[in-house]
Amino acid sequence: MHVYLERRDGGHAPAGLYLVDSPSSIVAADLDGDGFLDLAIASEPAGSVTVLNGLGDGRFRFLARYPVERAHHVNAVINTRGGVDLVVGSPENPVVLSGNGDGTFNRLHRTRSAHKKQDTSLTARERQVAQLAALGYRAGEIAARLTIGIRTVETHLEHVRGKLGVRSKADLVRVAALRIAFSVLSTDDRQSLDT
């Protein structure tokens, strides 16, 4: 993959050649919090995501490569910690690489139940609760906003975690935010936040 910089005369000059096998999708974002754009490059043929650390002058250095099956698309999403997570794959089966804030990532672990066929459809109320959780609302705030009990909110969150195959509230927030980012939730789901 070649990276080119714009010259003052409007032309372009090569800034570097980076070995990435058949890039299928590229996202530029500050993945390590240093203020410079970094690149995450999905390669479906290689089954991987390559992360290149931006040096601030148009050049990059190799940081890491992560194996991901069906890596045909990559998206960057702000997480609840203010860092960046990467979502790789398809809307139906996204893989989440959870950002550590330094340009490195951990794969989001899922429970075994996530791999079994099960009903993953959320009720309207479960979608509302999950969406508010993804926006950073706490259980008490969600309960007040929806005029339901805190224990009811916690029960909905537990059901949503089970249906989506995630273990923790933090993972639930990431997955819900990523589903919204990938537009897996319908327009009606996103509009239900306004009710």
GIPEHU-V45834 format. One record per pair of residues at least 12 apart in sequence whose ideal C-beta (glycine too) atoms are under 8 Angstrom apart, sorted by the first residue. I is the first residue (numbers start at 0). GAP is how many residues later the second one is. Records with the same first field share a line. If there is no record, write none. Layout:
I: GAP ; GAP
This chain:
0: 16 ; 17 ; 18 ; 19 ; 22 ; 40
1: 12 ; 14 ; 15 ; 16
2: 12 ; 13 ; 14 ; 15 ; 55 ; 56 ; 57
4: 53
14: 43 ; 44
15: 42 ; 43 ; 44
17: 32 ; 34 ; 42 ; 44
19: 21 ; 23 ; 26 ; 30
20: 22 ; 24 ; 25 ; 27
21: 21 ; 22 ; 23 ; 24
22: 18 ; 19 ; 20
23: 18 ; 19 ; 20 ; 21 ; 47 ; 48 ; 49
24: 16 ; 17 ; 46 ; 47 ; 48 ; 49
25: 13 ; 14 ; 15 ; 16 ; 48
26: 12 ; 13 ; 47 ; 48 ; 49 ; 59
28: 47 ; 55
29: 24 ; 54
30: 20 ; 22 ; 45 ; 53 ; 55 ; 68 ; 72
31: 21 ; 69 ; 70 ; 71
32: 50 ; 68 ; 69
33: 20 ; 22
34: 21
35: 18 ; 19 ; 20
36: 17
37: 13 ; 14 ; 15 ; 16 ; 22 ; 25 ; 65
38: 12 ; 13 ; 15 ; 21
39: 12 ; 34 ; 36 ; 46
40: 33
41: 26 ; 29 ; 30 ; 31 ; 32 ; 46
42: 28
43: 26 ; 27 ; 28
45: 25
46: 20 ; 21 ; 22 ; 23 ; 24
47: 17 ; 18 ; 19 ; 20 ; 23
48: 16 ; 17 ; 19 ; 22 ; 25 ; 37 ; 39 ; 48
49: 12 ; 14 ; 15 ; 16
50: 12 ; 13 ; 14 ; 15 ; 52 ; 53 ; 54
52: 50
62: 40 ; 41
63: 39 ; 40 ; 41
65: 31 ; 39 ; 41
67: 20 ; 21 ; 27 ; 29
68: 20 ; 26
69: 19 ; 20 ; 23
70: 17 ; 18 ; 24
71: 17 ; 18
72: 15 ; 16 ; 17
73: 12 ; 13 ; 14
74: 12 ; 13 ; 103 ; 106 ; 107
76: 97 ; 100 ; 101 ; 104
78: 19 ; 20 ; 94 ; 95 ; 98
79: 56 ; 90 ; 93 ; 94 ; 97
80: 20
82: 16 ; 17 ; 18
83: 15
84: 12 ; 13 ; 14 ; 20 ; 23 ; 89 ; 93
85: 13 ; 19
86: 91 ; 94 ; 95
90: 88 ; 91 ; 92 ; 93
91: 92
93: 84 ; 85 ; 88
94: 12 ; 13
95: 12 ; 78 ; 79 ; 82
97: 76
107: 58 ; 63 ; 66 ; 67
108: 58 ; 62
109: 55 ; 56 ; 57
110: 54 ; 55 ; 56
112: 49 ; 52
113: 50 ; 51 ; 52
114: 50
117: 45
118: 44
119: 43 ; 44 ; 45
120: 42
121: 38 ; 41
123: 68
124: 21 ; 23 ; 31
125: 30 ; 33 ; 34 ; 37
126: 58 ; 62 ; 65
127: 18 ; 64 ; 65 ; 67
128: 13 ; 17 ; 24 ; 27 ; 28 ; 31
129: 26 ; 27 ; 30 ; 42 ; 46
130: 45 ; 49 ; 54 ; 58 ; 59 ; 61 ; 62
131: 13 ; 14 ; 61
132: 24 ; 36 ; 39 ; 40 ; 43
133: 39 ; 42 ; 43 ; 46
134: 58
135: 37
138: 14 ; 15 ; 18
139: 13
156: 12 ; 15
159: 12 ; 16
163: 12
